[in-house]
Amino acid sequence: MTVATAIRGHRSRTRLAVLLGGLILSLVAPNASAQRRSEPRTAYGASDFAKIKWLVGSWAGAADGEKTLYQRFEQLDDSTYQITYFRDAGFGEPSGSGRLYLSVGRVYHTFGSNRWVATRVGDQGLYLVPQTAARSNFAWTYLSPDHWTFTMRTGVGGHEQVTVYDMTRVKR
């Protein structure tokens, strides 16, 4: 084998290694960065989760140009809330359900195959970012025992849409 043949073979192997490395990084890196983006920086405990107990109850939410939301939060135990969504103001026709729960230092919200993780939990509310299948960020912000806001941010790349629901306690 001549020196020229060996150099050409080395260059081909080097190019192949670079291409394969780039392919592997393109497959792994987006998932790794998405995972880091969705994980909160602090672990939460039962005392943090108790700060959002104001969510318990039945709520009607109004936003400009949107259908009214009807939802009920029920506390199942010290680490789980059941959320039921309704089609009607009488809370008689359920349209779906989800959960808000504390697990291994994280606060999660699920609805169907969608899952969000809280990056902030406190007396004034919580902020959730997508973790699995979900595509929107949202915040539940405490205003008073009978009033809070649900702010949902959807879209990417400069086309973000922000919808703010004014949530009012429904006395039952």
C-alpha positions, 0 to 999 in steps of 0.5 A: 500500500502506498502512502497516498492510498493510506492517506485517502483511506484515513480521510474517508474514515475520518469523514465517516466518523465526523458524519456519524458523530454529527448524526448521533449528536443531532439525535441525542442533543435535542432530547437532552436539552429538552429534558434539562429545560423541563426539569425544575432546579429545586426539589419540592416537598409536601409543604410546597405542595400545600401552598397551592391548596387554594385551588381546591373547589369549583371554578369558572374561567373567562377569557376574551374570545374563548369558551368558558372553562369549568373545572373542579380541583379535589384534594385526594391526599397530601400529594394529589389533586384530581382535576375534572373538566366540565362542559357546563356551568352546572358541573354535570357533564364531565369532559375530561380529567387530569391530576396535579401531583407531587412525586420524588421532589417534582410537581406534575400536571397530567391531562391525557398523554400530556404532562407538565412539570412545575418550575415554580411552586409557592404561595402565589401559584405555580408555573408549569412547562411541557415535559411529555407531549404537551406544547404549552406553558402555563401559570396558575396565579393566586389573587384571592381565595375566590379568584386566580388567573390561568395564563397559557402560552402556546406557539414558538418562533415569535408566534406565541399566543397568550391567553389569560383566563380569569378564574372565579370560584363557583359557590356550590 
